[in-house]
């Protein structure tokens, strides 16, 4: 099993156990993880700290606005808040790949990773 496979397995487990999605899109999770390159192997870069304003802003600007192309700040703020709530605000370790996966699904932008 490759390191990427191990990471994808962790992300799938998180989506199932913490988000409650029984049948996650494994292919999409794998593509998002692969698109992030070596950052998924760095413990700090791999997670999103929902309590850090700057970290949440980075997710909004660099992923939702740039990568997904969503420019309406109201929709972006609402979606990020919904996703973080769904993932569990009390959950300290929110994997960046899972947050990106949930945002991608929220906006129906799966085609970006095809």
N, C-alpha and C positions, 0 to 999 in steps of 0.2 A: 504494500500500500504506500503510495507516495505521500509526501508531506501535504500536498494540496488536498488529496483525498481525505486525510485526517482532519484538516481544517474544515472542509466542506461537511464532513460528518458532524463536527461540533456545531456548526451553524444550523444544520438540519435539526439536530437535537434541540437547540435553543428555540427554533421556530415552532417545533412541536410542543415542547414542554412549557415555554414561557409565553408564547404568543397564542398557543392553542390551535394552530393550523395543522390538521391531521395529514393532509396531502400537499406538502410544500412543493413548489416547482424546483426540483433538484437541479435541473439543467440551468435554470436562471441563476440559482445560488452559485453554482460552479462558475458560470460566466462572469458574474460580478466579482467573485473572489479572484479569478484569474486576471481580470482587468485591473485589479489593485496591485498586482505585482508583489514584490517582497515585503510591502508594508504589513501584510497580514501575519508575518512571522515576527513582528515587533510588538511586544505586549502593549506598549503605550499607544502606538498607531492603530492597533487592531480594534481598540474599543473607543466608544464615544462616551464622554462624561456629560450626562444630561444636565448636571448642576453647573457646568462651565458655560457661561454665555458665549465666550469666544469659540468654544468647540461647536456649539449648536449653530453659531453664525457660519462657521466653516462648512458644516453640512449643508446649510441653506444655500450659501453662495456657490461653493465649489461643486456640489453634487446636484442639488435640485435645480438651481438656476442655470449653471453652465452645462452640466452633463445632460440633464433631462430637458432643459430648455423651457422651464416654467418661469415666467417673468412676473406674474401677479404676486406681489409680496404678501397680500392677505391670504391667498390660497397656500402659499409656501409655508407661512407661519402656522396656519391651521393644520396643514398636513403633517408638519414636523411634530407639532404638539400631540396630534392624534396618534402618530406612530410611537412616540416616546411613551405615551400613556398606555398604549396597547402592549408594548414591550414590558412595561412595568417600571414606573418611576423609582420604586424601591430597589429594583434590580440594579446593583452597582455596576456589573460588567455587561454593558450592551455592546455586542459585537457590531462593528461598523458595517460589515457585509450584511448582517441581518437588518440593520436600520436602512441601508440602501435598498435591500430587497423589498422591504415593506413600502418604502417610498416609491419605488419603481412600480410595484403592483397598484398602489394607491392612485397613481396618475395614469396607469395603463400604458406605460412606456417600455414594455418588455422588448419591443422591436429594436430598441437601441442596442441591445446586447446580442442580436442575431448576426 
